[in-house]
Amino acid sequence: MEALGLRDDMGDKSAVAAQNSLQLIAFSIGEQTYGVEITTVREIRAWNGATPLPNTREFVRGVINLRGTIVPIFDLRARFGDGQTSPTKNHVVVVMSVGDKWVGILVDAVSDILTVSRDDIHNVPEGNSIDTELLNGIVTHDSRMVGLIDLHAVVSGAKMDA
C-alpha cells in the first residue's frame, strides 16, 4: 500500500510540473532566438513566396493558399524594424493559430523545441519599444535568451491607415 501511495505522490508532482512548464517552438531571426507556444503552431513550411496585398505595411509579405485557407504571411524581421527579409530556400514559414485565424510568420530557421518553466519567464526590460510591444517575456534556455512572441501584437496593425 505504501508503494502505491508513493507512486501517487510522484504522479501528482509530475502533473504539477507539467502544468508549470511550457513547450515552445524556437526559431531564429539573425542571431536572436524567439519562441511561440507549441500549441499555437499548425505547420512549418519552406518559403515559397506569397501573393502581395495592397495597402498593407512592409512587414506583411502577402498571403498564401494553404489547402483552401488564405493565410497572411508576416515578416518577423521587418515587424521588429530590422528591414525586410530577403528570403532564400532556407527560410521557413511557421503557420500558427491566433484566435480563430491562421497566420504565418517568415523566419530564418526553426531551431528546436524547448521546455521551460513558467516561473523562469521574465518581463521584457524597458528600452526598445518594439521589443516590449511584441514580446510577452524572455526566458533563458541553455545560456541563450529566448524572446516569447506575442502573436496578437505581431499581427495587429497590418493594414495601413487610409
N, C-alpha and C positions, 0 to 999 in steps of 0.2 A: 504494500500500500504506500509506503513512504517513497519508493522509487517512482511510483505513478505521480504522486504529488510533486516530486522534484521536476519531473518532465513537464507538468502543467505550469509550474513556475517559470521554467525556461521558455516555454511556449508563449506565456504572457509577456516576458521580457523581449522576446524577438518580435512579437506583434507590436509592442510599443516602439521598438527601434525602427521597425518598418514604417510605422506611421510618422515617425520623426525624420525619416530620410526622404530624399528627393532624387529621382533619376533624371539626368539631363543628357541631351544630345549636345555635344560640344563641337563647335566649328570655328574656323579662323577667318579673320579679315586682316591681311598683312600679318604682323607679329602678335596681334591681340586675339585672345580666345574669348568666345562668347558661348552662352548656352541657353537652351529653352527646355522646359519640362517635356520629357519624352512622351507624355500622354497627348500632347498637342500635335506631335509630328505624325503625318499621314504617309509621307513618301519622301524619298530623296532621289532626285533625278539629275542626270547630266544636263548641262546648259545646252539648249538647242535653239536659243533665240526666243523672242517674244514679239508679238504684234503691238507696235506703239499705239498709244491713245492720245488724242488731242487734249489740250488744256489740263495736263497733269504736271506735277512737279518733276524735277530732274531725277528724283530717286525712284520714280515709278517707271520701270523698264517697259511695261506694256502688259499684255495678257497672253495666256496660253490656253489651249483647249485640252483639258485633262479628262479624257474619256467622257466627253459631253458636258463637263463642268468648266465654265470660264473662270480662270484663276488669275488674279492680278499678281504681277511679279515686282517685288520691291528690291532695289539695290541697296543692301545694308551699308556698304562703304559710302555711297552717296548720302544715305539717310543720316549718317554720322558726320556729314560735312567734309568728307575727305575726297570728293570728286567721284565721278562715275567709274565703275569697274570696266576695264577692257577685257571682257570675258574670253576665255580660251576653252578648249575642250576639257580642261581640268577643273573648271569651275562647276559648282553644283547649285541646284535649287532645292531648298528644303521646303516642302509643302506642308503647311500646318493649318489647323483649325483655330480660328479666332472667333469665339462666339459661335454663331451658326454659319459662318462663312469660311471659305478656304482661301488662303493666301500663300504665295511662295516668296521666299527671300533668297536672293542671289548672294552666295558666299564663296570664298576662295576654296575651302575644303572642309569636309566633315572629319573631325579627328577621332572621337571616341564617345563612349557612353560613360558618364560619371555618376557615382552615387555619393551624395553629400548629405550631411546632417542639416536640417533646417536651422539648428542652433548656430551653425557656422556661417550663415548668411549675414553679411554686414550691410549697413546702409551705404549708399554711394556718397563719397565725400563731395562736399560742395566745391564748385570750381567751374568745370566745363558744363554749361547749362544744357548742352545737347546730351551729354552723358547722363546727367541727373534726370533729364526728362525721359530718356529712352530705356533706362535700366531700372530694374526692380531691386537690385542689390548686387553685391560682389561676394564671391566665395573663393577661398584659396584651396587649390587641389594639387597635390604633388608639386609644391613650390611655384605654381603659376596662378595668376589671378584670372578668374573667370567672371565676366560680366553677365548678369542674368537679364536677358532681353524682356522688356515689357512690350509684348506683341501689340496690344491695343494702342499704345503710344506710337509704335513704329508705323502702323498702317493709318493712323489718323492724319488728316491734313493732306491727303493725296491730290485732291482737286485744287486747282488754282482759283483764287478769288476772282470773280468776274469784274 
